[in-house]
Amino acid sequence: MPLSVPGLPDVPPELAGPVAVALAKPVRDLPRPDALPGGVLYEPKWDGYRLVVVRTGSSTRVWSKQGRDLSARFPDVVAAALAQVPAGTVVDGEVVVWNGARLDFGLLQRRMVTAPGRLGPLVAASPASYVAFDLLALGGRDLRGRPLRERRAALAELAGRWAPPMQLSPATTDPAEARQWSTDYRPAGVEGLVAKGAGTRYAPGRREWVKVKSWETTEVVAGGVIGPIERPGQLVAGRYRDGELVVVGRSSPLSPAQSAELAAVLRPAPADHPWPDRIGTGRFGGGRLSVSLTRVAPEVVVEVSADAALQAGVFRHPLRYVRIRPDLEPGDVPGI
């Protein structure tokens, strides 16, 4: 979106876009407050798309983590940045879409597949929000070499003048408060926490940040498995939608003990089982490649551990098998 005004500061050439971003590596446990250089700064892990806002002296664009210009896909974010972010600024953050009180990754994904000429009604019906968590340039100066605590302070001052859909991501140095966020924000679709060294520089392409996903157990119906029924390799999970059993996810590979436990309670599927003979290898059972699906009688309830990333009731990431729940019936499993 052009804005040609003489005298406005520009951004450093290497930040004009696309912009290489800092990355996070997954860990199981939240780091201690002194585990990273300069102390740890904890933030929520948002379930959205990474997006860098680049506000030059002549244009405002937003770039994906993969280096794609997504300005045409998020005109609402571009317009908000144009109005509220001063020229010469580069902001790192996450774009999300809310559906009531929960983040909706499906609505966000629709932005990426809808024809440009049809984006207007989608943007109007489901506007995006931008959650900023780092500041890479301000007033035309590259801030990536400054410690995170300084970048964060400058970002907080800048965001103090913002209004929705531009907002500042919460951050804390208190691990207890961070864990409380992980619990409180999970119903809204926040996936967990990110921990960063407060004394560190911004490191494009390097995994110096760490992320801890928030997991909780829930129940699914065993609708099928990958592999033979006598020796299943993965569980294919189902839940009911309007009386129909639909695939909602699959587990990570089962251990030998888990495989044996599950095999002991599975029975072959009846003739009216609704699932196909093969299932895609990608997310949600899609993708070009497919593998054989062994359908089973949908009568066994399994407890699984899942993160908060859902799309239309479907788990976006692999489930962790926990145990069989012989005390529950399929009717006790939450529907979608």
C-alpha atoms as one frame of an Amber mdcrd trajectory, in Angstrom:
protein
   0.000   0.000   0.000   1.827   3.147  -1.187   2.369   6.206   0.932   4.791
   8.546  -0.830   5.657  11.400   1.496   9.085  13.086   1.132  11.289  12.930
   4.220   9.807   9.786   5.790  12.438   7.400   7.180  13.024   4.152   5.330
  14.031   0.738   6.671  17.504  -0.784   6.269  17.750  -2.528   2.857  18.077
  -6.008   4.399  14.758  -5.465   6.223  12.786  -4.206   3.252  11.375  -7.699
   2.660  11.292 -10.572   2.585  12.568 -10.721   6.165  14.340 -13.722   7.703
  12.845 -14.401  11.133  14.114 -15.840  14.404  12.835 -19.336  15.158  12.002
 -21.468  18.186  12.860 -25.080  18.944  10.398 -27.315  20.800  11.202 -28.460
  24.334   9.194 -30.461  26.865   9.686 -28.278  29.952   9.464 -24.555  30.533
  12.970 -23.096  31.085  13.890 -21.699  34.493  14.050 -17.884  34.770  17.863
 -17.977  34.585  18.143 -20.603  31.827  18.682 -18.186  28.908  21.069 -15.217
  28.509  19.865 -12.162  30.393  16.996 -14.053  32.015  13.903 -15.525  30.404
  11.013 -13.597  28.889   7.872 -15.747  28.536   5.137 -15.124  25.954   2.000
 -16.965  24.792   2.375 -19.103  21.656  -0.350 -17.916  19.292  -2.064 -20.257
  16.823  -1.724 -18.188  13.674   0.639 -17.286  10.837   3.987 -15.619  11.472
   3.892 -12.221   9.816   6.454  -9.419   9.604   5.116  -5.903   9.032   7.472
  -3.728   6.980   6.540  -0.045   6.983   8.910   1.765   4.653   8.830   5.383
   3.587   6.853   4.469   0.489   4.922   1.261   1.193   3.462  -1.042   3.824
   3.757  -4.793   3.276   3.471  -7.954   5.326   5.724 -10.969   4.793   5.356
 -14.604   5.824   8.005 -16.718   7.548   8.601 -18.386   4.180   9.281 -15.043
   2.503   5.932 -14.628   0.725   4.365 -11.205   0.344   0.925 -11.678   1.921
  -0.174  -8.060   1.735  -3.043  -8.884  -0.627  -4.233 -11.632   1.746  -4.312
  -9.398   4.821  -5.427  -5.959   3.628  -6.951  -5.258   7.048  -3.575  -5.732
   8.768  -1.849  -3.645   6.094  -4.361  -0.817   6.522  -3.994  -0.877  10.308
  -0.205  -0.850  10.063  -0.307   2.011   7.586  -2.414   4.043   9.987  -0.650
   3.170  13.252   2.947   2.143  12.568   5.397   4.940  11.732   7.516   4.794
   8.596  10.905   3.149   9.057   9.504   0.390  11.290   9.654  -3.415  11.055
   7.542  -5.470  13.479   7.573  -9.231  14.026   4.442 -11.001  15.208   1.567
 -13.330  14.471  -1.650 -12.784  12.553  -4.716 -14.517  13.989  -8.450 -14.619
  13.352 -10.950 -14.818  16.210 -14.223 -16.707  15.973 -16.104 -15.630  19.069
 -13.834 -16.289  22.047 -11.503 -18.718  20.260  -8.797 -18.451  17.628  -9.913
 -20.052  14.369  -7.077 -21.375  12.230  -9.560 -22.523   9.587 -10.752 -18.970
   8.954  -7.149 -17.855   8.801  -6.322 -20.568   6.288  -9.248 -19.545   4.101
  -7.420 -16.267   3.494  -4.700 -18.270   1.734  -6.948 -20.234  -0.631  -9.738
 -17.780  -1.460  -9.549 -16.126  -4.865  -8.364 -12.507  -4.527 -11.590 -11.186
  -6.024 -13.602 -12.904  -3.285 -11.495 -11.862  -0.303 -13.536  -8.739   0.488
 -16.532 -10.474   2.093 -14.241 -12.873   3.991 -12.166 -10.001   5.393 -15.312
  -8.145   6.405 -16.907 -11.180   8.060 -13.764 -12.491   9.790 -11.247  -9.666
  10.285  -7.680 -10.506  11.264  -5.787  -9.309  14.330  -2.046  -8.741  14.513
  -0.215  -9.695  17.718   3.245  -8.103  17.834   6.077  -9.554  19.920   9.313
  -8.049  18.558  10.621  -4.857  16.991  13.326  -5.186  14.326  13.577  -1.578
  13.156  12.341   1.802  14.343  12.881   5.230  12.816  14.907   3.585  10.056
  17.387   2.039  12.547  18.087  -1.697  12.651  17.392  -2.896  16.212  18.226
  -6.565  15.727  21.590  -6.175  17.413  20.020  -4.746  20.555  19.032  -7.019
  23.489  15.477  -8.290  23.485  14.648  -6.372  26.670  15.443  -3.105  24.847
  13.547  -4.102  21.708  10.591  -5.135  23.828  10.574  -1.838  25.754  10.592
   0.129  22.490   7.812  -2.073  21.102   5.687  -1.567  24.218   6.068   2.209
  23.915   5.115   2.053  20.236   2.131  -0.238  20.906   0.855   2.099  23.609
  -0.591   4.191  20.792  -2.191   1.288  18.930  -5.809   0.227  18.649  -7.210
  -3.094  17.388  -6.484  -4.947  15.195  -2.898  -4.035  16.174  -1.998  -5.306
  19.639   0.963  -6.204  21.805   1.539  -9.794  22.900   1.728 -10.191  26.697
   5.149 -11.014  28.161   6.404 -11.769  31.656   9.571 -12.787  33.488   7.530
 -14.758  36.057   7.252 -18.478  35.156   4.269 -18.920  37.472   2.372 -16.192
  35.648   3.382 -17.736  32.318   2.062 -21.152  33.364  -1.179 -19.528  34.437
  -1.461 -17.959  30.991  -0.941 -21.376  29.448  -3.916 -22.654  31.436  -6.141
 -19.593  31.142  -5.559 -18.955  27.433  -5.805 -22.564  26.276  -9.620 -22.454
  25.796  -9.019 -19.559  23.404  -6.696 -21.706  21.274  -3.326 -20.444  22.526
  -0.945 -23.355  21.946   1.488 -22.894  24.811   4.433 -20.661  25.664   7.559
 -19.268  24.005  10.655 -18.489  26.085  13.346 -16.048  24.934  16.583 -14.764
  26.398  16.034 -11.155  27.456  19.695 -10.355  26.785  19.853 -11.884  23.299
  20.051 -10.289  19.897  17.522 -11.101  17.196  18.928 -14.129  15.353  17.353
 -14.630  11.895  17.080 -18.274  10.867  18.391 -19.588  14.193  16.406 -21.509
  16.800  17.534 -19.673  19.911  14.005 -19.264  21.268  12.233 -22.275  22.754
   8.551 -23.235  22.673   6.587 -25.409  25.054   3.222 -26.640  23.874   0.281
 -26.881  26.209  -1.108 -30.426  26.273  -4.188 -31.845  27.923  -5.897 -35.192
  27.716  -9.193 -35.783  25.976 -11.102 -38.740  24.561 -11.590 -39.977  20.999
 -13.168 -43.019  19.373 -10.834 -45.573  17.811 -12.200 -45.603  14.271  -9.210
 -47.104  12.515  -5.503 -47.805  12.649  -2.531 -47.636  10.359  -1.136 -51.154
  10.105  -2.808 -54.489  10.827  -5.428 -54.713  13.537  -3.219 -57.239  15.374
  -0.256 -54.843  15.377  -1.403 -51.237  14.891   1.255 -48.622  14.249  -0.898
 -45.509  14.677  -4.382 -44.776  15.964  -6.775 -42.957  13.632  -9.114 -40.995
  15.889 -12.765 -40.243  15.312 -15.537 -38.145  16.784 -19.170 -37.786  15.856
 -20.571 -34.864  13.916 -24.354 -34.920  13.505 -24.371 -38.671  14.042 -21.564
 -39.412  11.558 -18.135 -40.635  12.653 -15.459 -38.408  11.100 -11.667 -38.500
  11.239 -10.356 -35.892  13.686  -6.678 -36.836  13.834  -4.117 -39.542  14.212
  -1.621 -40.451  16.846   2.130 -40.370  16.682   3.637 -43.873  16.231   2.619
 -46.270  18.978   5.159 -47.975  21.205   5.125 -51.815  21.224   3.323 -51.802
  24.572   0.708 -49.288  23.351   0.216 -51.252  20.143  -0.388 -54.469  22.080
  -2.792 -52.765  24.488  -4.847 -51.323  21.660  -4.827 -54.501  19.567  -6.249
 -56.470  22.479  -9.533 -54.507  22.428 -10.051 -53.829  18.717 -12.525 -55.712
  16.521 -12.875 -55.611  12.718 -15.182 -52.936  11.362 -18.790 -53.658  10.459
 -19.858 -53.340   6.833 -21.408 -49.918   7.389 -18.231 -48.259   8.679 -18.170
 -44.857   6.904 -14.424 -44.447   6.410 -12.505 -45.206   3.184  -9.911 -47.937
   2.627  -7.065 -45.448   2.408  -6.220 -42.199   4.178  -3.952 -39.337   3.191
  -0.614 -38.885   4.907  -0.956 -35.104   5.309  -2.724 -33.078   7.960  -6.400
 -33.882   8.533  -5.993 -37.092   6.510  -5.381 -35.129   3.311  -2.391 -34.890
   1.006  -1.454 -36.553  -2.259   0.118 -39.634  -0.708  -2.069 -42.165   1.047
  -1.695 -45.292   3.142  -3.985 -48.213   3.847  -6.472 -47.618   6.622  -7.581
 -50.562   8.707 -11.097 -49.739   9.833 -12.173 -51.039  13.225 -15.467 -51.245
  15.071 -15.985 -47.745  16.561 -16.628 -48.992  20.071 -13.328 -48.349  21.881
 -12.673 -45.019  23.599  -9.044 -43.917  23.857  -7.600 -41.153  26.006  -5.109
 -39.044  24.086  -2.970 -36.027  24.825  -3.494 -33.120  22.435  -2.319 -29.562
  22.043  -4.658 -26.626  21.569  -4.377 -26.400  17.767  -7.777 -27.233  16.290
  -9.378 -26.563  12.929 -13.128 -27.139  12.716 -12.878 -29.664  15.534  -9.964
 -31.518  13.920  -6.590 -31.800  15.659  -3.938 -30.125  13.515  -0.988 -31.915
  15.149  -0.417 -35.589  16.024  -2.050 -36.933  19.160  -0.194 -38.780  21.891
  -1.719 -42.081  22.882  -2.309 -42.289  26.649  -4.521 -45.302  27.448  -7.725
 -47.218  26.746 -10.815 -45.943  28.582 -12.976 -49.067  29.160 -15.144 -47.048
  31.530 -16.413 -44.846  28.707 -18.741 -45.422  25.766 -18.424 -43.689  22.358
 -21.440 -41.603  23.338 -19.393 -40.113  26.174 -16.820 -38.649  23.746 -17.196
 -34.935  22.903 -18.739 -34.289  19.509 -17.690 -31.728  16.914
